[in-house]
């Protein structure tokens, strides 16, 4: 390639003879003519993620449990959206440039074989999220059923009634059917779900406001002004809310390349991320706050714990038609993001383990089966740790992988990757390292993960729980940069400073360091 090549003429092919253990059609670089996503599609990815029942429940829980004024919680959630917007723009850029998913991009830092490890970890975390979101979506279906039957059941098995189980199996099966229809159909599904949920949430708030009258604003103020911690503890709680919200998005942050590869341009991706994160998150949080506060005063009479699941709030409104419409809409929104954030990524990741034997579709079946077990255990077992702790734990596991990915591309690789070497097992390939494994990177991830997970569960570090994701990401990036500094390629001044993968032969790079 010469210095006068078009700015978007990047290395986006897997080579003439990709290794069958590293390549299939789903993992191959996506050609530009097949990239259909614009800003609206990215906006709807984030809008559906924000609008899911788990997202609402987490936001409402933070208002109630953070211990600081609701205004500060509101500000912290908005700042988290701004920060997540910055983070996903970083991980999305290389996939827009090269058209490759996260599972392939990770080979640059972890090795062509070693990348199976972070992909597997990301897949496991996504499966846990998939099961949790499936359960939350099923609560909306159960709400609709209970609204029309005469006597709702009371007997339970593993914490759920027969209506709950029927609803759960229905949602789990529906997601598999939608998955089999393909990404194009899912795009249309998301484009409908995002705006529809906002319409229903506004209708729900109006219904509560009509019943509340002049009491709604004071009700909101009562939550806004409540605070149980002060001084530096309040500062820590504020940043803890930011950290927890970042951890909630961590599953999408790490593998955002799976979506960015479909973008027509980087500008479209950035615009969609901005409107879908800081803007949409602000509006959704505003609606969540008013709805939760209004429901507590108007529908619960100011007694007991405030309801954080919007499906339960809808059930108390007393309008059967609104209950059914809202339930259907919340199911659509939750299923939409579950497919995009927690079904498609692990399908890629599981396929990456053995491309010649596990197709993208087979990976989806495995995800559905394992996720079904997780969701079935949600009420009886997993939910006992609390949603914020659950979110922080999964975020702590993924955080070092994000730090390594960003440090590798922007610092070690100097924003340049040789794509065909990501699909080869040749010993002279740039990403072959030690028999396909970069042991240095794995050690960096392991050490960083120990510290980030400890921040969630070690009692003496409980004050750092909300910072677990940030701790893990920073440690992962720093440790990886230190151990891989000798791998940084030299800029080729003779060719105008073009990145080495586009102008410098592999034998001009530094020798690979031994472990």
Secondary structure, DSSP 8 states (H G I E B T S, - for coil): --TTS-TT-------SS--TTT--TTTS---GGG--B-HHHHHHHHHHHHHSHHHHHHHHHHHHHS-S-HHHHHHHHHHHHHHHHHHHHHHHHHHHHH---HHHHTHHHH-TTTHHHHHHHHHHHHHHHHHHHHHHHHHHHHHHHHHHSSS-----BTTB-HHHHHHHHHHHHHHHHHHHT-HHHHHHHHHHHHHHHHHHHHHHHHHHHHHHTTHHHHHHHHHHT--S--HHHHHHHHHHHHHHHHHHHHHHHHTTHHHHTTBS-HHHHHHHHHIIIIIHHHHHHHHHHHHHHHIIIIISTT-SS----HHHHHHHH--HHHHHHHHHHHHHHHHHHIIIIIIHHHHHHHHHH-TTT--HHHHHHHHHHHHHHHHHTTTTTGGGG-HHHHHHHHHHHHHHHHHHHHHIIIIISTT---GGGGG---TTSTT-TBTTB-HHHHHHHHHHHHHHHHHHH-GGGGGGGGGHHHHHHHHHHHHHHHHHGGG----BGGGTSB-HHHHS-GGGS------
